[in-house]
Amino acid sequence: LTAGQSRSKIDSLQAHFHSLAPVQSRRCYCHKMNKILVALLFTSSSAFIQTSISVFTKSQLPLRNPSLHHTTKSSHVTWRAKRSTLSSTLNTNNKSSADPHKITNNGNDNENENDRETWKLEGKLMKQLRETSLQYSMIENNDHIMVCISGGKDSLTLLHLLLQLQSRLAPRLTFKITAVHLNQMQPDYDNSALISWFQNVAKVPYLVVNEDTYSIVKEKTPPNKAYCSLCSRLRRGVLYSVAHDIGATKLALGHHGDDAVETLLLNFVHAGQMKGMPARYYSEKRGMHVIRPLIGCLEDDIGRLAALKNFPIMPCNLCGSQPDGQRKKVKMLCHGLEVLNPNAKRNMIRAMGDVRPSHLLDVALREACGLDGVTGRVKEERARSVRGYEDESVSGEGDDEQEEELW
């Protein structure tokens, strides 16, 4: 039944199916191109169920998340569905059943629960990714985004979400995705599961680049020093070159909010700088835009989704060989902060986007924002765009004279 049919026709069919059999009925909904199709009440009629299933199959309508409530304006009816309904079928062949109208669930309760959790996590992460992408204009029409796949949960989750976003935005906004994986020639390296996932599950154009950075990192890194710094620089250089070779306009990395917070704390403690990870930046030296769409997402959510989706995770022999690294210690510190406040990491991510120069000690930053470097008072018009100074008036000559008289 399409939304364009008359209200009376829908109401009459509702009344007809309500009158059939006991209340062993179910309601579910589908959505495509803003047209509503309603399967009104599964009944004891196997023919009706087969007809409904064939309609769904022929129409190729994706079932939306049934935990959400969808209201159709044409009939002013709110259709509420449960996940278990979608996997339920009428067991007409079971002659021992006492109730001929009983609907049996052939699915596993644990599988249904995992499906619900997967939908919830995908929706949560997709919302955060879209908000970040919109805020920093990460994805533009006709972009060619090269997604760097390390084989970890973060990069695979990023690719999974970007592919979903690509299908949802088409044809209003089109962009190309290419997955690039760097083979660093690590011992016992086997990328067969990852390539199979590219081909059969993700179905995305991919490229595997072979470059022996592993031996260089092992040779050049001094004893008791972390491999990550040199390793990341070498990998980034190779990926920049590949991005230019394939004509990519943006390079997407899988760093998430936890990485940004940990980097901020590491710079606090070891470098004496307030510096984290930008969501987007442009490399003048390499001539390439770099984006981090997952910068607003938490690692726990990403890890759980990767486990539920059974992504082919490939552990890194370099990072895993240094259990006493500084980043792991900072990760423990972040977990300790969550004892004080369960939302500590989320608040720290939010704080990196809500900076108040007037309450910091950087005089040059104050002046660059149009504030007085010493007092923090508003001196120029652009200072009104600084957080906390939206309604402040610009200081004039009279204010300066009053200050001189005071001194």
Buried (B, 14 or more C-beta within 10 A) or exposed (E): BEBEEEEEEBEEBBEEBEEEBEEBBBBBBBBEEEEBBBBBBBBBBEEBBEEBEEBBEEEEBEEBBBEEEBEBEEBEBEBBBBBBBBEBBBBEEEEEEEEBBEBEEEBEEEEBEBBBEBBBBBEBBBEBBBEBBEEBEBBEEEBBBBBBBBBBBBBBBBBBBBBBBBEEBEEEBEBBBBBBBBBBEBEEEEBEEBBEBBEEEBEBEBBBBEBEBBEBBBEEBEEEEBBBEBBEEBBBEBBBEBBBEEEBBBBBBBBBBBBBBBBBBBBBEEEEEBEBBBBBEEEEEBEBBBBBBBBBBBBEBBBBBBEBBEBBBBEBBBBEEBEEBBBEEBBEEBEEBEEEEEEBBBEBBEEBEEBEBBEEEEBEBBBEBBBBBEEBBBBEEBBBEBEEBEEBEBBEEEBEEEEEEEE
